[in-house]
Amino acid sequence: MERLGSKDEVRQAVGEARREGKRVALVPTMGALHDGHLSLVEAARERSDLVVISVFVNPTQFGPGEDFEAYPRDLQRDMDLLYAEGVDIVFTPTPEVMYAPDAQVTVDPGLLGSVLEGASRPKHFAGVCTVVAKLFSIVGPDLAFFGEKDFQQLGIVKRMVLDLDLPVKVVGCPTVRECDGLAMSSRNAYLSGDEREAATVLYRALCRAEKLALGREGDARVLQEAMREVIDAESLAEVDYAIVADETTLQPLERLGAGRARALVAVRIGSTRLIDNLALEVV
Protein backbone atom coordinates (compact mmCIF):
# COMPACT_ATOMS: atom_id res chain seq x y z
CA MET A 1 0.00 0.00 0.00
CA GLU A 2 1.31 3.43 -0.95
CA ARG A 3 0.53 6.65 0.89
CA LEU A 4 0.76 9.57 -1.54
CA GLY A 5 0.37 13.24 -0.73
CA SER A 6 0.65 15.02 -4.06
CA LYS A 7 -1.57 15.14 -7.12
CA ASP A 8 1.30 14.31 -9.46
CA GLU A 9 2.23 11.19 -7.47
CA VAL A 10 -1.35 9.92 -7.67
CA ARG A 11 -1.64 10.67 -11.39
CA GLN A 12 1.63 8.88 -12.07
CA ALA A 13 0.67 5.79 -10.06
CA VAL A 14 -2.79 5.57 -11.62
CA GLY A 15 -1.33 6.17 -15.07
CA GLU A 16 1.01 3.20 -14.65
CA ALA A 17 -1.92 1.01 -13.61
CA ARG A 18 -3.93 2.11 -16.61
CA ARG A 19 -1.10 1.27 -18.98
CA GLU A 20 -1.30 -2.24 -17.52
CA GLY A 21 -5.00 -2.33 -18.35
CA LYS A 22 -6.18 -2.09 -14.75
CA ARG A 23 -9.63 -0.84 -13.72
CA VAL A 24 -9.43 1.96 -11.13
CA ALA A 25 -11.82 2.61 -8.23
CA LEU A 26 -11.97 5.58 -5.87
CA VAL A 27 -13.51 5.78 -2.41
CA PRO A 28 -13.52 9.39 -1.17
CA THR A 29 -13.50 9.70 2.64
CA MET A 30 -12.81 12.26 5.36
CA GLY A 31 -11.11 9.64 7.50
CA ALA A 32 -12.17 8.51 10.98
CA LEU A 33 -12.98 5.26 9.20
CA HIS A 34 -15.58 2.76 10.38
CA ASP A 35 -17.21 -0.37 9.00
CA GLY A 36 -19.40 1.71 6.70
CA HIS A 37 -16.33 3.05 4.94
CA LEU A 38 -14.75 -0.39 4.88
CA SER A 39 -17.85 -1.81 3.15
CA LEU A 40 -17.20 0.70 0.35
CA VAL A 41 -13.59 -0.42 0.18
CA GLU A 42 -14.70 -4.04 -0.09
CA ALA A 43 -17.15 -3.19 -2.89
CA ALA A 44 -14.39 -1.30 -4.69
CA ARG A 45 -11.97 -4.23 -4.40
CA GLU A 46 -14.55 -6.61 -5.83
CA ARG A 47 -15.12 -4.47 -8.92
CA SER A 48 -11.69 -3.08 -9.75
CA ASP A 49 -7.98 -3.85 -10.01
CA LEU A 50 -6.60 -0.74 -8.29
CA VAL A 51 -8.30 0.80 -5.25
CA VAL A 52 -7.57 4.42 -4.32
CA ILE A 53 -8.84 5.84 -1.03
CA SER A 54 -8.72 9.56 -0.34
CA VAL A 55 -8.51 10.69 3.29
CA PHE A 56 -9.14 14.43 3.38
CA VAL A 57 -11.21 16.51 5.78
CA ASN A 58 -12.46 19.02 3.24
CA PRO A 59 -12.71 22.51 4.75
CA THR A 60 -14.93 23.92 2.00
CA GLN A 61 -17.91 21.73 2.95
CA PHE A 62 -18.01 23.01 6.53
CA GLY A 63 -19.93 26.17 7.29
CA PRO A 64 -19.22 28.80 9.97
CA GLY A 65 -19.66 27.32 13.44
CA GLU A 66 -19.59 23.73 12.17
CA ASP A 67 -17.20 21.07 13.40
CA PHE A 68 -14.25 21.30 10.99
CA GLU A 69 -11.63 21.72 13.71
CA ALA A 70 -13.24 19.11 15.97
CA TYR A 71 -13.94 16.57 13.23
CA PRO A 72 -12.37 13.25 14.35
CA ARG A 73 -8.97 12.50 12.84
CA ASP A 74 -6.81 9.41 13.38
CA LEU A 75 -4.74 8.88 10.27
CA GLN A 76 -2.56 6.09 11.65
CA ARG A 77 -5.62 4.05 12.62
CA ASP A 78 -7.12 4.72 9.20
CA MET A 79 -3.93 3.58 7.48
CA ASP A 80 -3.85 0.38 9.53
CA LEU A 81 -7.45 -0.42 8.59
CA LEU A 82 -6.86 0.29 4.91
CA TYR A 83 -3.70 -1.83 4.86
CA ALA A 84 -5.68 -4.74 6.28
CA GLU A 85 -8.28 -4.25 3.53
CA GLY A 86 -5.70 -4.53 0.77
CA VAL A 87 -5.99 -0.97 -0.50
CA ASP A 88 -3.44 0.01 -3.15
CA ILE A 89 -3.14 3.79 -2.76
CA VAL A 90 -4.14 6.16 0.04
CA PHE A 91 -4.21 9.79 -1.07
CA THR A 92 -3.74 12.10 1.93
CA PRO A 93 -3.50 15.66 0.62
CA THR A 94 -3.42 18.81 2.73
CA PRO A 95 -5.78 21.72 2.05
CA GLU A 96 -2.81 23.52 0.50
CA VAL A 97 -2.38 20.67 -1.98
CA MET A 98 -6.07 20.58 -2.86
CA TYR A 99 -6.76 24.32 -3.09
CA ALA A 100 -4.80 27.24 -4.45
CA PRO A 101 -4.58 30.20 -2.02
CA ASP A 102 -6.70 32.29 -4.39
CA ALA A 103 -9.07 29.50 -5.51
CA GLN A 104 -12.32 30.97 -6.84
CA VAL A 105 -14.16 28.43 -8.98
CA THR A 106 -16.61 26.01 -7.37
CA VAL A 107 -19.16 23.51 -8.67
CA ASP A 108 -22.80 24.54 -8.19
CA PRO A 109 -24.85 21.54 -6.97
CA GLY A 110 -28.05 22.89 -8.54
CA LEU A 111 -31.57 22.42 -7.25
CA LEU A 112 -30.76 19.12 -5.51
CA GLY A 113 -28.31 20.99 -3.32
CA SER A 114 -30.80 23.61 -2.15
CA VAL A 115 -33.13 21.37 -0.12
CA LEU A 116 -32.83 19.30 3.08
CA GLU A 117 -29.12 19.35 4.01
CA GLY A 118 -28.58 22.18 1.55
CA ALA A 119 -31.20 24.31 3.27
CA SER A 120 -29.73 23.58 6.71
CA ARG A 121 -26.10 23.88 5.62
CA PRO A 122 -25.72 26.55 2.91
CA LYS A 123 -22.71 26.06 0.59
CA HIS A 124 -22.13 22.56 1.97
CA PHE A 125 -22.83 20.77 -1.30
CA ALA A 126 -20.86 23.28 -3.35
CA GLY A 127 -17.89 22.23 -1.21
CA VAL A 128 -18.73 18.54 -1.68
CA CYS A 129 -19.15 18.81 -5.45
CA THR A 130 -15.99 20.84 -5.86
CA VAL A 131 -13.76 18.47 -3.91
CA VAL A 132 -15.29 15.37 -5.52
CA ALA A 133 -14.83 16.87 -8.99
CA LYS A 134 -11.20 17.60 -8.12
CA LEU A 135 -10.66 14.05 -6.85
CA PHE A 136 -12.20 12.66 -10.04
CA SER A 137 -9.81 14.84 -12.05
CA ILE A 138 -6.76 13.80 -10.02
CA VAL A 139 -7.50 10.06 -9.80
CA GLY A 140 -9.47 9.55 -13.01
CA PRO A 141 -11.37 6.53 -11.65
CA ASP A 142 -13.58 4.22 -13.65
CA LEU A 143 -15.77 3.72 -10.56
CA ALA A 144 -16.41 5.81 -7.44
CA PHE A 145 -18.14 4.44 -4.34
CA PHE A 146 -20.40 6.38 -1.97
CA GLY A 147 -22.66 5.26 0.87
CA GLU A 148 -26.43 5.62 0.84
CA LYS A 149 -26.33 6.98 4.40
CA ASP A 150 -25.56 10.35 2.79
CA PHE A 151 -28.34 9.82 0.28
CA GLN A 152 -28.62 13.43 -0.87
CA GLN A 153 -24.86 13.61 -1.41
CA LEU A 154 -25.00 10.42 -3.49
CA GLY A 155 -27.77 11.84 -5.67
CA ILE A 156 -25.98 15.14 -6.18
CA VAL A 157 -22.71 13.46 -7.16
CA LYS A 158 -24.57 11.27 -9.65
CA ARG A 159 -26.25 14.36 -11.09
CA MET A 160 -22.93 16.20 -11.33
CA VAL A 161 -21.39 13.30 -13.23
CA LEU A 162 -24.37 13.23 -15.61
CA ASP A 163 -24.57 16.97 -16.22
CA LEU A 164 -20.82 17.54 -16.57
CA ASP A 165 -20.20 14.37 -18.67
CA LEU A 166 -17.60 13.08 -16.25
CA PRO A 167 -16.24 9.64 -17.30
CA VAL A 168 -16.87 7.82 -14.02
CA LYS A 169 -19.61 5.49 -12.82
CA VAL A 170 -20.90 6.39 -9.35
CA VAL A 171 -21.86 3.35 -7.27
CA GLY A 172 -24.12 3.67 -4.23
CA CYS A 173 -23.69 1.15 -1.42
CA PRO A 174 -26.17 0.28 1.36
CA THR A 175 -26.01 1.99 4.74
CA VAL A 176 -24.12 -0.04 7.35
CA ARG A 177 -25.75 -0.02 10.80
CA GLU A 178 -24.89 -0.87 14.36
CA CYS A 179 -26.79 -3.77 15.94
CA ASP A 180 -29.42 -1.36 17.29
CA GLY A 181 -29.96 0.28 13.91
CA LEU A 182 -27.90 3.45 14.29
CA ALA A 183 -26.28 4.29 10.97
CA MET A 184 -22.49 4.23 11.22
CA SER A 185 -21.04 7.74 11.06
CA SER A 186 -17.77 9.34 12.09
CA ARG A 187 -19.81 11.87 14.08
CA ASN A 188 -21.16 9.10 16.34
CA ALA A 189 -17.86 9.48 18.19
CA TYR A 190 -19.14 12.79 19.58
CA LEU A 191 -22.03 11.13 21.45
CA SER A 192 -22.01 10.51 25.19
CA GLY A 193 -23.45 7.24 26.52
CA ASP A 194 -26.94 8.66 27.00
CA GLU A 195 -26.79 10.47 23.66
CA ARG A 196 -25.65 7.29 21.90
CA GLU A 197 -28.72 5.49 23.24
CA ALA A 198 -30.97 8.39 22.26
CA ALA A 199 -29.52 8.45 18.72
CA THR A 200 -31.34 5.22 17.86
CA VAL A 201 -34.43 7.42 17.56
CA LEU A 202 -33.48 8.23 13.96
CA TYR A 203 -33.74 4.63 12.81
CA ARG A 204 -36.81 4.01 14.95
CA ALA A 205 -38.56 6.95 13.31
CA LEU A 206 -37.65 5.71 9.84
CA CYS A 207 -38.84 2.20 10.67
CA ARG A 208 -42.14 3.64 11.83
CA ALA A 209 -42.62 5.28 8.44
CA GLU A 210 -41.59 2.08 6.68
CA LYS A 211 -44.08 0.02 8.69
CA LEU A 212 -46.91 2.41 7.83
CA ALA A 213 -45.99 2.35 4.14
CA LEU A 214 -45.90 -1.44 4.11
CA GLY A 215 -49.34 -1.32 5.73
CA ARG A 216 -50.58 0.61 2.69
CA GLU A 217 -50.58 4.06 4.28
CA GLY A 218 -50.01 6.28 1.26
CA ASP A 219 -50.41 9.74 2.76
CA ALA A 220 -46.89 11.16 3.11
CA ARG A 221 -48.07 13.65 5.72
CA VAL A 222 -49.18 10.80 7.98
CA LEU A 223 -45.77 9.17 7.64
CA GLN A 224 -43.97 12.44 8.38
CA GLU A 225 -46.10 13.14 11.43
CA ALA A 226 -45.44 9.61 12.68
CA MET A 227 -41.68 10.11 12.36
CA ARG A 228 -41.85 13.40 14.22
CA GLU A 229 -43.88 11.81 17.01
CA VAL A 230 -41.19 9.17 17.53
CA ILE A 231 -38.42 11.77 17.57
CA ASP A 232 -40.32 14.22 19.80
CA ALA A 233 -40.78 11.45 22.37
CA GLU A 234 -36.99 11.36 22.88
CA SER A 235 -36.03 14.17 25.27
CA LEU A 236 -32.44 14.46 23.99
CA ALA A 237 -33.49 14.75 20.35
CA GLU A 238 -34.36 17.88 18.39
CA VAL A 239 -35.69 17.32 14.87
CA ASP A 240 -34.40 19.40 11.97
CA TYR A 241 -36.46 17.66 9.31
CA ALA A 242 -38.41 14.44 8.87
CA ILE A 243 -39.66 14.20 5.33
CA VAL A 244 -40.91 11.78 2.69
CA ALA A 245 -39.49 12.72 -0.69
CA ASP A 246 -39.12 11.52 -4.24
CA GLU A 247 -35.83 9.60 -4.47
CA THR A 248 -34.73 11.37 -7.65
CA THR A 249 -35.77 14.97 -7.10
CA LEU A 250 -35.83 14.98 -3.26
CA GLN A 251 -38.98 17.08 -3.48
CA PRO A 252 -41.61 16.39 -0.80
CA LEU A 253 -44.35 13.95 -1.75
CA GLU A 254 -48.02 14.24 -0.90
CA ARG A 255 -48.68 10.56 -1.50
CA LEU A 256 -46.67 7.42 -2.10
CA GLY A 257 -47.22 6.20 -5.62
CA ALA A 258 -45.56 4.38 -8.45
CA GLY A 259 -42.27 6.28 -8.08
CA ARG A 260 -39.63 5.46 -5.50
CA ALA A 261 -39.95 7.30 -2.20
CA ARG A 262 -37.50 7.78 0.64
CA ALA A 263 -37.90 8.89 4.23
CA LEU A 264 -35.12 11.24 5.34
CA VAL A 265 -34.42 12.63 8.80
CA ALA A 266 -31.96 15.03 10.38
CA VAL A 267 -31.87 15.18 14.17
CA ARG A 268 -29.69 16.97 16.69
CA ILE A 269 -28.70 14.83 19.67
CA GLY A 270 -27.13 17.18 22.16
CA SER A 271 -24.64 19.16 20.07
CA THR A 272 -24.30 16.46 17.40
CA ARG A 273 -26.32 16.58 14.19
CA LEU A 274 -27.05 13.17 12.61
CA ILE A 275 -28.81 12.18 9.40
CA ASP A 276 -30.33 8.94 8.14
CA ASN A 277 -32.75 7.67 5.51
CA LEU A 278 -34.69 4.63 4.41
CA ALA A 279 -36.38 3.60 1.17
CA LEU A 280 -40.15 3.27 1.35
CA GLU A 281 -41.92 0.62 -0.70
CA VAL A 282 -45.63 0.45 -1.43
CA VAL A 283 -46.87 -3.15 -1.46
Residue, then its C-alpha position, 0 to 999 in steps of 0.5 A: m500500500e502506498r501513501l501519496g500526498s501530491k496530485d502528481e504522485v497519484r496521477q503517475a501511479v494511476g497512469e502506470a496502472r492504466r497502462e497495464g489495463k487495470r480498472v481503477a476505483l476511488v472511495p472518497t472519505m474524510g477519514a475517521l474510518h468505520d465499518g461503513h467506509l470499509s464496506l465501500v472499500e470491499a465493494a471497490r476491491e470486488r469491482s476493480d484492479l486498483v483501489v484508491i482511497s482519499v482521506f481528506v477533511n475538506p474545509t470547504q464543505f463546513g460552514p461557519g460554526e460547524d465542526f471542521e476543527a473538531y472533526p475526528r482524525d486518526l490517520q494512523r488508525d485509518m492507514d492500519l485499517l486500509y492496509a488490512e483491507g488490501v488498498d493500493i493507494v491512500f491519497t492524503p493531501t493537505p488543504e494547500v495541496m487541494y486548493a490554491p490560495d486564491a481559488q475561486v471556482t466552485v461547482d454549483p450543486g443545482l436544485l438538488g443541493s438547495v433542499l434538506e441538508g442544503a437548506s440547513r447547511p448553505k454552501h455545503f454541497a458546493g464544497v462537496c461537489t468541488v472536492v469530488a470533482k477535483l478528486f475525479s480529475i486527479v485520480g481519473p477513476d472508472l468507478a467511485f463508491f459512496g454510501e447511501k447513508d448520505f443519500q442526498q450527497l449520493g444523488i448530487v454526485k450522480r447528477m454532477v457526473l451526468d450533467l458535466d459528462l464526467p467519465v466515471k460510474v458512481v456506485g451507491c452502497p447500502t447503509v451499514r448499521e450498528c446492531d441497534g440500527l444506528a447508521m455508522s457515522s464518524r460523528n457518532a464518536y461525539l455522542s455521550g453514553d446517553e446520547r448514543e442510546a438516544a440516537t437510535v431514535l433516527y432509525r426508529a422513526l424511519c422504521r415507523a414510516e416504513k411500517l406504515a408504508l408497508g401497511r398501505e398508508g399512502d399519505a406522506r403527511v401521515l408518515q412524516e407526522a409519525m416520524r416526528e412523534v417518535i423523535d419528539a418522544e426522545s427528550l435528547a433529540e431535536v428534529d431538523y427535518a423528517i420528510v418523505a421525498d421523491e428519491t430522484t428529485l428529493q422534493p416532498l411527496e403528498r402521497l406514495g405512488a408508483g415512483r420510488a420514495r424515501a424517508l429522510v431525517a436530520v436530528r440533533i442529539g445534544s450538540t451532534r447533528l445526525i442524518d439517516n434515511l430509508a427507502l419506502e416501498v408500497v406493497 
